[in-house]
Amino acid sequence: MKKLIVFLSAVALVGCTTVDSQTGEKRANKTGTGAGIGAIAGAVIGAAASSKSDRGRGAATGALLGAAVGGGVGHYMDKQEKELREKLKDSGVQVDRQGDNLNLIMPGNITFAVNKSDIRSDFYSVLNSVAQALKDYDQTNVRISGYTDSTGPLSLNQRLSEERASSVRSYLQAQGVASQRIDSAGYGPANPIASNASDEGRQANRRVEIKLIPIQPQS
């Protein structure tokens, strides 16, 4: 059992990095990582569920099943990430990968006018691209979060963040993204990603984030 887990760990590490074709830099290969983690978890669960004399076989079976599930989710999100990066290139929207989750960070200066919750018309095409990707990859849940900087009354910031997140949700729904996949919330000035002491920092904090979370296969 220990030898199997050591072997799977080594496989996971080998499959964890690839070379980015655009930058030449090494980055995490989520498919390989997911498969490796799934295999290790499956091996442990398979062994635990088997009798003492059959633990080796149970671990091997669990490893195969875990690798298939973990690698499948990772591969799916890899493809979605690639498409979103291509669609959103030069749009001002950041695509951030966190494990198997994708986070689209949309700065307030390109999405909304100051103190407004109506989406700017010149941002429609960007959201249209996001909506199309969400429809093409429908095995993800969508969590929309609105944020503000720390200036102004807290009650105003909270309301504005909620309304902006709701506006993005409504727009995506109008473009055909299933409503049951989407939820939205506003957090006011909470969770800043930069210092509110500078204009640049406050601008970065005024944002909407769209997190794409893979729907895990039912066992």
C-alpha positions, 0 to 999 in steps of 0.5 A: 500500500505504501509503495503504491502511494509513493508511486502515485505521488511520483506520477502526480509530480511528473504530470503536474507541470507543462510549458506554457506555449505563449510564455515559455514558463512552466505552469501547473498541469491541472489534468495531471495534478487532478488525476494524481490526487484522485488516484491517491485518494482513490487508493486510500479509500479503496484500501480502507474499504477492502479486507486486510487480505485484499487491500492491495487490489482495493487500493489499485482499483480505487486508484484507477477510478480516482485518477479517471474522475480527477483527471476528467475534471481537470481536463474539462477545466483546462479546456475551459480555461484555454477558451476563456483566456483566448476570448478575454485576451486584451479585454482587461479581465483577468483569468485566475486558476485556483485548483479546478476553479476558474476566477474571472476578475472584472475591474469596475472601471471597465464594467460600470460607471462610477457609483452605477450598477448598470453594465457599460454598453462597451462591456457587453461584448466581453460578457457575451464571450463569457456567456458563450463559454459558460453555455459551451461548458455547462458542467460548472456552477457560477458564483458572482461576487461584487466588491467596492473600495472602502470609501463612502458609507458602508451601507452604500457600498454594500448595496452597490456591490450587490446590485452590480453582482445582480446586474452581471447575473441578470445579463448572463441569464439573458444570454441563455446561461441557466439560472439554476447554475448562477448565484450572486452576492455583494460584499462591499469593501470586504476582501480587498485585493489591493491597498485602499490607500491609493487610487490604483488600489481602490480601482482594483478593489472595485470589481466583480468576480465570476468564479466557475466551479466544476460540478463534481460527477456523482459517484 
